[in-house]
């Protein structure tokens, strides 16, 4: 692990150098040979830090100092692997007579301390960064180097079932906040030497680890080069989650996201096998991947665990639910305001009777009801659990029989809002754009009926057709239409077809995929 961290530190220095932050030879402070100077430096930098620990040691007559961050290290490992060997060490006779500091340092490094996560460090900034990652560093007076030990012991959340990407059949493992464990979960599923991990450090203050993961020989060079370029342009003080860097990988000025996310290692591995590039951020149980297409919203791991008949059926249901979520309120407003002739007479009388006593027009009523539902949804997400029952009671009064009896809203509008709310949760990744489009189409329907809806749909369709996610048309394989790629779009083909003709994101780029 420490070798990987060492490489990441050097990569971060090179990135800073290329961004003009400074020369790597003069920007960083080298470790002093004097133990006193080293401790003055660290005691000054960690002044006022209650979790900073420095422990003086005398090993065979030589002054040493051990520094670390409390609660970031495993104290049992610290005691058994570092402190006990140092206190029980007996210097060989030859070294006792010469008092050679360099020979003593080499003997202690190679013979007394022999941990697997052990490495020499040379700069103060590197030592500070390693300490923040749960390392202890040992200094020896008279020698301008330090020895870092990987003895991480901070608490981690256990691997649990994902809360968003839930499935009936398949793995129950989800990503957690520790980047190293997330990498291990991906590696355990893809035992392939072509699986590559590139680590970077982002955030001038937070110094957060970010990892690119891809399959060499499957991903297109053009996509990988563009992802690396965008990653190196991120200039932020603090990076705390993947959502903070996601806009840097998005295409500009678009409603639909061109960056996918998942909590599942198996889903990420499936995307990597299609030529995507994954982005994992330390401290976030969510992995990003690019390019991300419109059809990705309707695919899940359950589709491939059931028969292709039922998998195709569920995908069609998802498309229907998305259509209902976006257009149903607008269609109701358009029919009730401009196109009453298309309804049967008994149904028209029923709708008119329910709406005649309401004080608002259908357009205003639909907008108000959608706003109230979104407020209740946000309150349900953010409110403490103790207020859950009270919130349900209030929601029942606002959107329910009580509001209908009071004459504030019509009964059909309650059905419309309820059905819209239910269908919008079928494809959760499209919830945000569906909410925006729903309001837009309600306004257009209230202004011009079906004509407004048609004009709005044509405008958004043309705008979405112009979007490309890393060179791949966002609406592929629908626009441009590709019959070969339709084998895993609306229809989920049998595994014999998918296995013999695997899908790659480069099918739409025109780029030559390296083999």
TORGUNU-608225 format. One line per 8 residues: number of its first residue (from 1); their letters; for each residue x, y, z of C-alpha. Coordinates in nm, 3 decimals. Each point is the difference from the previous one (the first is absolute). Example, Ala and Ser with C-alpha at 12.3 -4.5 7.8 and 13.67 -1.06 7.14 Angstrom:
% TORGUNU-608225
1) AS) 1.230:-0.450:0.780 | 0.137:0.344:-0.066;
***
This chain:
% TORGUNU-608225
1) XXXXXXXX) 0.000:0.000:0.000 | 0.274:0.243:0.087 | 0.163:-0.050:-0.339 | -0.328:0.103:-0.163 | -0.028:0.305:0.223 | 0.359:0.089:-0.084 | -0.083:-0.013:-0.373 | -0.312:0.212:0.056;
9) XXXXXXXX) 0.201:0.263:0.180 | 0.246:0.022:-0.287 | -0.287:0.020:-0.251 | -0.157:0.283:0.199 | 0.332:0.187:-0.002 | 0.025:-0.040:-0.375 | -0.357:0.123:-0.048 | 0.070:0.306:0.213;
17) XXXXXXXX) 0.314:0.067:-0.198 | -0.188:-0.020:-0.332 | -0.269:0.234:0.132 | 0.260:0.262:0.083 | -0.032:-0.030:0.375 | 0.372:-0.010:0.038 | 0.318:-0.188:-0.064 | 0.003:-0.337:0.176;
25) XXXXXXXX) 0.366:0.041:0.091 | -0.057:0.323:0.192 | -0.361:-0.030:0.107 | 0.049:-0.277:0.258 | 0.212:0.002:0.313 | 0.250:-0.281:0.043 | 0.036:-0.188:0.327 | 0.275:0.147:0.221;
33) XXXXXXXX) 0.283:-0.209:0.133 | -0.046:0.162:0.342 | -0.277:-0.161:0.205 | -0.055:0.329:0.184 | -0.062:0.188:-0.325 | -0.246:-0.265:-0.116 | -0.199:0.017:0.322 | -0.005:0.380:-0.003;
41) XXXXXXXX) -0.148:-0.016:-0.349 | -0.275:-0.253:0.082 | -0.080:0.139:0.344 | -0.048:0.338:-0.163 | -0.217:-0.132:-0.283 | -0.215:-0.207:0.236 | -0.015:0.263:0.270 | -0.340:-0.014:0.168;
49) XXXXXXXX) -0.088:-0.339:-0.153 | -0.124:-0.217:0.285 | 0.039:-0.321:-0.198 | 0.365:0.053:-0.092 | 0.229:-0.232:0.198 | 0.380:0.005:0.012 | 0.188:-0.249:0.214 | 0.374:0.025:0.069;
57) XXXXXXXX) 0.195:-0.326:0.005 | 0.356:-0.102:0.080 | 0.108:-0.302:-0.201 | 0.348:-0.136:0.083 | 0.113:0.345:0.106 | -0.134:0.175:-0.311 | -0.271:0.267:0.025 | -0.315:-0.080:-0.200;
65) XXXXXXXX) -0.349:0.147:-0.027 | -0.326:-0.166:-0.104 | -0.286:0.219:-0.124 | -0.355:-0.092:-0.104 | -0.362:0.115:0.012 | -0.200:-0.149:0.285 | -0.311:-0.204:-0.089 | 0.132:-0.047:-0.355;
73) XXXXXXXX) 0.234:-0.285:0.089 | -0.036:-0.343:0.159 | 0.166:0.031:0.340 | 0.033:-0.376:0.040 | 0.196:-0.026:-0.324 | 0.200:0.307:0.101 | 0.099:-0.161:0.327 | 0.075:-0.349:-0.131;
81) XXXXXXXX) 0.165:0.088:-0.332 | 0.188:0.321:0.080 | 0.034:0.085:0.370 | 0.083:-0.349:0.131 | 0.266:-0.076:-0.265 | 0.162:0.338:0.060 | 0.007:-0.028:0.380 | 0.137:-0.358:-0.012;
89) XXXXXXXX) 0.255:0.063:-0.274 | 0.366:-0.065:0.083 | 0.252:0.164:-0.224 | 0.265:-0.233:-0.149 | 0.350:0.029:0.141 | 0.143:0.144:-0.319 | -0.245:0.287:-0.005 | 0.052:0.078:0.370;
97) XXXXXXXX) 0.368:0.065:-0.059 | -0.035:0.213:-0.316 | -0.308:0.206:0.097 | -0.067:0.034:-0.371 | -0.343:0.166:-0.027 | -0.058:-0.115:-0.357 | 0.090:-0.360:0.083 | -0.227:0.014:0.305;
105) XXXXXXXX) -0.286:0.136:-0.208 | 0.039:-0.275:-0.262 | 0.021:-0.271:0.269 | -0.312:0.127:0.176 | -0.190:0.035:-0.329 | 0.088:-0.342:-0.138 | 0.050:-0.217:0.309 | -0.210:0.144:0.282;
113) XXXXXXXX) -0.301:0.139:-0.188 | -0.130:-0.220:-0.276 | -0.362:0.086:-0.078 | -0.153:-0.059:-0.341 | -0.137:0.357:-0.014 | 0.332:0.173:0.061 | 0.176:0.257:-0.212 | 0.250:0.282:0.021;
121) XXXXXXXX) -0.128:0.356:-0.030 | 0.200:0.309:-0.090 | -0.224:0.311:0.012 | -0.203:0.161:0.274 | -0.313:0.040:-0.215 | 0.009:-0.368:-0.089 | 0.022:-0.093:0.368 | -0.294:0.226:0.090;
129) XXXXXXXX) -0.214:-0.158:-0.272 | 0.090:-0.353:0.110 | -0.080:0.080:0.361 | -0.346:0.116:-0.105 | -0.046:-0.342:-0.160 | 0.078:-0.193:0.319 | 0.379:-0.038:-0.016 | 0.255:0.036:0.276;
137) XXXXXXXX) 0.342:0.147:-0.081 | 0.327:-0.065:0.183 | 0.296:0.240:-0.004 | 0.358:-0.076:0.100 | 0.226:0.282:0.112 | 0.277:0.068:-0.249 | -0.172:-0.153:-0.301 | -0.205:0.203:-0.255;
145) XXXXXXXX) -0.265:-0.262:-0.063 | -0.307:-0.136:0.170 | -0.153:-0.344:0.012 | -0.378:-0.015:-0.056 | -0.210:-0.293:0.123 | -0.347:-0.081:-0.125 | -0.191:-0.084:0.318 | -0.344:0.139:-0.080;
153) XXXXXXXX) -0.256:-0.065:0.270 | -0.286:0.247:-0.053 | -0.354:-0.134:0.004 | -0.176:-0.081:-0.327 | -0.359:-0.075:-0.087 | -0.050:-0.365:-0.083 | -0.085:-0.119:-0.349 | -0.377:0.001:-0.028;
161) XXXXXXXX) -0.276:-0.022:-0.258 | -0.030:0.315:-0.215 | -0.287:0.226:0.092 | -0.064:0.131:-0.355 | 0.088:-0.279:-0.245 | -0.204:-0.274:0.164 | -0.063:-0.322:-0.192 | -0.179:-0.330:0.063;
169) XXXXXXXX) 0.266:-0.232:-0.135 | 0.372:0.060:0.013 | 0.266:0.135:0.228 | -0.090:0.183:0.320 | 0.333:0.182:0.025 | 0.021:0.374:-0.044 | 0.278:0.254:0.000 | 0.102:0.160:0.329;
177) XXXXXXXX) 0.193:0.315:0.085 | 0.347:-0.163:-0.002 | 0.158:0.024:-0.345 | 0.242:-0.288:0.057 | -0.282:-0.242:0.080 | -0.201:0.120:-0.299 | 0.296:-0.070:-0.226 | 0.032:-0.347:0.154;
185) XXXXXXXX) -0.369:-0.074:-0.066 | 0.042:0.090:-0.367 | 0.323:-0.201:-0.031 | -0.163:-0.303:0.163 | -0.266:-0.006:-0.270 | 0.231:0.061:-0.295 | 0.315:-0.208:0.039 | 0.153:0.149:-0.310;
193) XXXXXXXX) 0.347:0.145:-0.044 | -0.147:0.253:-0.243 | -0.204:0.155:0.281 | 0.184:0.325:0.068 | -0.024:0.238:0.296 | 0.143:0.352:-0.024 | 0.005:0.202:0.321 | 0.010:0.377:0.032;
201) XXXXXXXX) -0.024:0.249:0.285 | -0.248:0.288:-0.034 | -0.066:0.294:0.228 | 0.274:0.231:0.115 | -0.128:-0.013:0.356 | -0.172:-0.340:0.026 | 0.247:-0.199:-0.219 | -0.269:-0.255:-0.083;
209) XXXXXXXX) 0.088:-0.319:-0.183 | -0.176:-0.053:-0.333 | 0.035:-0.319:-0.201 | -0.060:-0.060:-0.370 | -0.081:-0.360:-0.090 | -0.027:-0.146:-0.350 | 0.072:-0.312:-0.206 | 0.306:0.044:-0.216;
217) XXXXXXXX) -0.068:-0.127:-0.350 | -0.375:0.056:0.035 | -0.032:0.373:0.068 | 0.060:0.235:-0.291 | 0.310:0.216:0.025 | -0.199:0.311:-0.091 | -0.238:-0.047:0.294 | 0.280:-0.075:0.247;
225) XXXXXXXX) 0.206:0.299:-0.115 | -0.296:0.235:0.038 | -0.079:-0.128:0.350 | 0.360:0.049:0.110 | 0.005:0.349:-0.147 | -0.316:0.102:0.184 | 0.127:-0.150:0.323 | 0.318:0.204:-0.016;
233) XXXXXXXX) -0.195:0.323:-0.055 | -0.181:-0.034:0.334 | 0.136:0.277:0.222 | -0.188:-0.006:0.332 | 0.095:0.075:0.356 | -0.198:-0.290:0.145 | -0.141:-0.319:-0.153 | -0.228:-0.188:0.241;
241) XXXXXXXX) -0.221:-0.208:-0.228 | -0.036:-0.119:-0.357 | -0.287:0.244:-0.051 | 0.242:0.291:0.033 | 0.209:-0.111:-0.298 | -0.285:-0.142:-0.210 | -0.075:0.335:-0.174 | 0.355:0.002:-0.138;
249) XXXXXXXX) -0.079:-0.318:-0.195 | -0.345:0.114:-0.117 | -0.074:0.141:-0.342 | -0.095:0.367:0.013 | -0.355:0.139:-0.003 | -0.207:-0.316:0.002 | -0.289:-0.123:0.207 | 0.088:-0.370:0.001;
257) XXXXXXXX) 0.315:-0.112:0.175 | 0.285:-0.142:-0.209 | 0.166:-0.152:0.308 | -0.137:-0.317:0.155 | 0.032:-0.110:0.360 | -0.041:-0.327:0.184 | 0.042:-0.149:0.346 | 0.057:-0.351:-0.132;
265) XXXXXXXX) 0.341:-0.149:-0.086 | -0.157:-0.248:-0.243 | -0.175:0.280:-0.189 | 0.326:0.192:-0.029 | 0.179:-0.312:-0.126 | -0.269:-0.049:-0.264 | 0.048:0.360:-0.117 | 0.377:-0.045:-0.011;
273) XXXXXXXX) -0.049:-0.305:-0.221 | -0.196:0.225:-0.239 | 0.292:0.240:-0.035 | -0.100:0.257:0.262 | 0.234:0.178:0.241 | -0.078:-0.011:0.373 | 0.079:0.277:0.248 | 0.014:-0.080:0.372;
281) XXXXXXXX) 0.054:0.261:0.273 | 0.124:-0.077:0.348 | -0.269:0.067:0.259 | -0.293:-0.058:-0.240 | -0.187:-0.332:-0.037 | -0.091:0.091:-0.356 | 0.199:-0.063:-0.318 | -0.040:0.214:-0.312;
289) XXXXXXXX) 0.042:-0.130:-0.354 | 0.015:0.155:-0.347 | -0.123:0.008:-0.269 | -0.360:-0.023:0.119 | -0.284:-0.045:-0.250 | -0.377:0.038:0.023 | -0.059:-0.376:-0.023 | 0.216:-0.054:0.310;
297) XXXXXXXX) -0.282:0.141:0.213 | -0.223:-0.295:-0.084 | 0.249:-0.284:0.054 | 0.061:-0.177:0.331 | 0.174:-0.315:0.115 | -0.336:-0.170:0.051 | -0.064:0.021:-0.374 | 0.282:-0.245:-0.061;
305) XXXXXXXX) -0.090:-0.236:0.285 | -0.346:-0.087:-0.132 | -0.123:-0.141:-0.330 | 0.029:0.229:-0.298 | -0.382:-0.001:-0.036 | -0.054:0.148:0.345 | 0.310:0.220:-0.028 | -0.144:0.154:-0.317;
313) XXXXXXXX) -0.339:0.041:0.169 | 0.144:0.189:0.297 | 0.197:0.230:-0.229 | -0.315:0.085:-0.195 | -0.171:0.074:0.331 | 0.280:0.240:0.089 | -0.042:0.189:-0.326 | -0.376:0.021:0.052;
321) XXXXXXXX) 0.045:0.118:0.361 | 0.244:0.271:-0.111 | -0.244:0.120:-0.267 | -0.283:0.013:0.256 | 0.218:0.183:0.252 | 0.086:0.275:-0.249 | -0.316:0.042:-0.209 | -0.302:-0.113:0.205;
329) XXXXXXXX) -0.065:0.330:0.189 | 0.055:0.200:-0.320 | -0.236:-0.225:-0.199 | -0.269:0.037:0.268 | 0.034:0.379:-0.007 | -0.005:0.007:-0.381 | -0.308:-0.223:-0.027 | -0.188:0.180:0.277;
337) XXXXXXXX) 0.078:0.348:-0.135 | 0.004:-0.034:-0.381 | -0.089:-0.345:-0.128 | -0.307:-0.116:0.192 | -0.147:-0.152:-0.317 | 0.233:-0.300:0.011 | -0.150:-0.124:0.328 | -0.314:-0.213:0.020;
345) XXXXXXXX) -0.301:0.200:0.114 | -0.055:-0.183:0.333 | 0.366:0.042:0.094 | -0.007:0.366:-0.103 | -0.303:0.066:0.223 | 0.176:-0.172:0.292 | 0.315:0.208:-0.041 | -0.197:0.323:-0.042;
353) XXXXXXXX) -0.205:-0.067:0.310 | 0.312:-0.063:0.210 | 0.171:0.315:-0.123 | -0.290:0.247:-0.003 | 0.030:0.096:0.368 | 0.380:0.038:0.011 | 0.129:0.360:0.015 | 0.294:-0.055:-0.238;
361) XXXXXXXX) 0.041:-0.082:-0.365 | 0.138:-0.340:-0.097 | 0.342:0.146:-0.080 | 0.037:0.178:0.333 | -0.143:-0.298:0.185 | 0.246:-0.241:-0.164 | 0.298:0.226:0.072 | -0.102:0.056:0.363;
369) XXXXXXXX) -0.054:-0.371:0.060 | 0.336:-0.090:-0.151 | 0.173:0.265:0.212 | -0.173:-0.125:0.317 | 0.105:-0.358:-0.080 | 0.363:0.102:-0.055 | -0.003:0.190:0.330 | -0.137:-0.304:0.181;
377) XXXXXXXX) 0.259:-0.221:-0.166 | 0.287:0.227:0.101 | -0.136:0.018:0.353 | -0.021:-0.377:0.015 | 0.362:-0.032:-0.112 | 0.144:0.262:0.235 | -0.227:-0.011:0.305 | 0.100:-0.206:0.305;
385) XXXXXXXX) -0.160:-0.341:0.029 | -0.197:0.109:0.305 | -0.206:0.232:-0.222 | -0.082:-0.268:-0.256 | -0.348:-0.081:0.129 | -0.092:0.368:0.031 | 0.119:0.063:-0.355 | -0.217:-0.283:-0.133;
393) XXXXXXXX) -0.307:0.145:0.171 | 0.068:0.345:-0.145 | 0.058:-0.149:-0.346 | -0.329:-0.185:0.017 | -0.182:0.327:0.075 | 0.178:0.198:-0.273 | -0.022:-0.262:-0.272 | -0.299:-0.215:0.089;
401) XXXXXXXX) -0.369:-0.023:0.066 | 0.007:0.288:0.249 | 0.120:0.244:-0.266 | -0.261:-0.131:-0.245 | -0.280:0.032:0.255 | 0.103:0.355:0.074 | -0.036:0.086:-0.370 | 0.364:0.105:-0.043;
409) XXXXXXXX) 0.090:-0.260:-0.262 | -0.187:-0.246:-0.218 | 0.002:-0.372:0.062 | 0.147:-0.081:-0.347 | 0.299:0.223:0.075 | 0.073:-0.204:0.313 | 0.007:-0.315:-0.214 | 0.225:0.170:-0.256;
417) XXXXXXXX) 0.248:0.119:0.263 | 0.006:-0.338:0.174 | 0.058:-0.191:-0.322 | 0.268:0.246:-0.110 | 0.179:-0.028:0.333 | -0.003:-0.379:-0.019 | 0.124:-0.027:-0.357 | 0.275:0.256:0.057;
425) XXXXXXXX) 0.166:-0.240:0.246 | 0.017:-0.288:-0.247 | 0.311:0.151:-0.163 | 0.164:0.195:0.285 | 0.296:0.119:-0.208 | -0.238:0.204:-0.217 | -0.193:0.154:0.289 | 0.161:0.347:-0.013;
433) XXXXXXXX) -0.038:0.063:-0.375 | -0.351:-0.148:0.005 | -0.109:0.249:0.267 | 0.127:0.295:-0.204 | -0.158:-0.127:-0.323 | -0.328:-0.066:0.182 | -0.033:0.365:0.103 | 0.103:0.122:-0.345;
441) XXXXXXXX) -0.258:-0.217:-0.178 | -0.275:0.099:0.246 | 0.062:0.368:-0.082 | 0.012:-0.070:-0.375 | -0.319:-0.208:0.021 | -0.176:0.280:0.186 | 0.104:0.247:-0.270 | -0.060:-0.195:-0.322;
449) XXXXXXXX) -0.129:-0.349:0.084 | 0.134:-0.289:-0.209 | 0.175:0.247:-0.230 | 0.207:0.134:0.288 | 0.091:-0.350:0.115 | 0.102:-0.096:-0.355 | 0.215:0.311:-0.046 | 0.165:-0.052:0.337;
457) XXXXXXXX) 0.067:-0.368:-0.070 | 0.151:0.079:-0.341 | 0.225:0.267:0.152 | 0.130:-0.223:0.280 | 0.038:-0.297:-0.234 | 0.211:0.197:-0.247 | 0.204:0.147:0.283 | 0.062:-0.346:0.147;
465) XXXXXXXX) 0.094:-0.140:-0.343 | 0.278:0.257:-0.021 | 0.160:-0.120:0.325 | 0.307:-0.217:-0.015 | 0.150:-0.169:0.303 | 0.373:-0.029:-0.069 | -0.061:-0.033:-0.372 | -0.294:-0.239:0.036;
473) XXXXXXXX) -0.349:0.129:-0.099 | -0.205:0.015:0.318 | -0.314:-0.151:-0.155 | 0.182:-0.291:-0.162 | -0.111:-0.244:-0.129 | -0.330:0.182:-0.067 | 0.151:0.309:-0.159 | 0.194:-0.081:-0.207;
481) XXXXXXXX) -0.184:-0.328:-0.033 | 0.217:-0.312:0.023 | -0.181:-0.329:-0.048 | 0.297:-0.203:0.123 | 0.018:0.193:0.327 | -0.375:-0.038:0.058 | 0.069:-0.353:0.127 | 0.040:0.146:0.349;
489) XXXXXXXX) -0.218:0.312:-0.009 | -0.378:-0.041:0.035 | 0.029:-0.373:-0.067 | 0.236:-0.196:0.221 | 0.134:-0.271:-0.227 | 0.083:-0.349:0.128 | 0.341:-0.055:0.153 | 0.113:-0.209:-0.297;
497) XXXXXXXX) -0.035:0.306:-0.220 | 0.149:0.246:0.249 | 0.293:-0.229:0.079 | 0.092:-0.057:-0.365 | -0.039:0.366:-0.089 | 0.106:0.205:0.304 | -0.099:0.363:0.014 | 0.262:0.276:0.013;
505) XXXXXXXX) -0.050:0.372:0.041 | 0.238:0.045:-0.295 | -0.263:-0.151:-0.230 | -0.131:0.356:-0.038 | 0.325:0.194:-0.008 | 0.147:-0.125:-0.323 | 0.329:-0.043:0.185 | 0.212:-0.307:-0.044;
513) XXX) 0.000:-0.198:0.322 | 0.347:-0.138:0.079 | 0.012:-0.377:0.025;
***
